[in-house]
Amino acid sequence: MQGNSREVSSSQQGCHEQLEAVVRKHLAQASRRPPAAHTVAAFESVHAQVEASGKPLVLDSYCGTGMSTALLAQRHADCLVIGIDKSAHRLQKHEAGAQGHYLLVQADCGDFWRLALAAGWRADHHYLLYPNPWPKPGQFKRRIHGSADFPTLLALGGVIELRSNWQVYVEEFAQALALAGVEAQAELFTAAQPLTLFERKYAGSGHHLWRCWCQLGHNTPPRAAEHQTR
Ligand SMILES: C[S@@+](CC[C@H](N)C(=O)[O-])C[C@H]1O[C@@H](n2cnc3c(N)ncnc32)[C@H](O)[C@@H]1O
């Protein structure tokens, strides 16, 4: 498939110079921001169904149209998959998959993660597929690993897989994991069968695709590796 999507362009060529300081600060204190009312309502709309299902949970955060959510429900047929995206516009474009158990939720991911964690939910797998890169250096705290929601992501546990067409983003994510004492690496991969619309677009445009995955325990709260800043 051909495409003409532009590569991520940034004045930032390597990992952000504030990465360690910002990640350590967040690991020392996760976000306590109260969740937005619309995400509380979205969480409550699926809460009973998730609890009743009794199935292992797979989260597909930043799911866009939910193409990956339906495909992941086929891949993880014994699980309940929840696709989360803040955009009603994108979610409305969802084309229902034939099989599998999945839900789509319009919500802010960070808020949803905190509510899920507080409810005692834990992820078996957590997919983070092509989050917005926020490529300007000043946007670092909007990236997943630069945000105060990063410790909550870690606390939800499971096998985490992040994908991006921006190498720097994935390398930063791996470095942030290392600061939390989790070993992971950024690696190139080929998307033989695209999991998402953005993956299809980027692969069709000849972009290199990067991913980072790691296995997190369910019972180990994230702590900064080595010493923490005070
Ligand atoms: C680049 S798109 C990728 C969508 C999909 N994963 C794919 O690969 O086709 C990033 C998505 O993240 C969503 N998003 C951005 N910030 C979000 C947030 N805080 N909470 C939930 N969704 C968010 C956007 O609405 C958008 O659909």
The ligand as an ORCA input file, in Angstrom:
! r2SCAN-3c Opt
* xyz 0 1
  C      -2.265      9.332     16.178
  S      -3.831      8.792     16.719
  C      -3.609      7.023     16.752
  C      -4.908      6.283     16.781
  C      -4.766      4.753     16.650
  N      -4.082      4.171     17.771
  C      -4.084      4.370     15.367
  O      -2.905      3.994     15.424
  O      -4.714      4.453     14.305
  C      -3.791      9.220     18.451
  C      -5.134      9.070     19.137
  O      -4.970      9.392     20.514
  C      -6.173     10.017     20.950
  N      -5.834     10.748     22.173
  C      -4.937     11.755     22.322
  N      -4.850     12.124     23.617
  C      -5.714     11.326     24.300
  C      -6.070     11.209     25.669
  N      -5.517     11.993     26.623
  N      -6.978     10.283     26.031
  C      -7.564      9.492     25.087
  N      -7.260      9.556     23.775
  C      -6.352     10.457     23.382
  C      -6.598     10.864     19.774
  O      -7.990     11.155     19.816
  C      -6.230      9.951     18.610
  O      -7.320      9.148     18.215
*
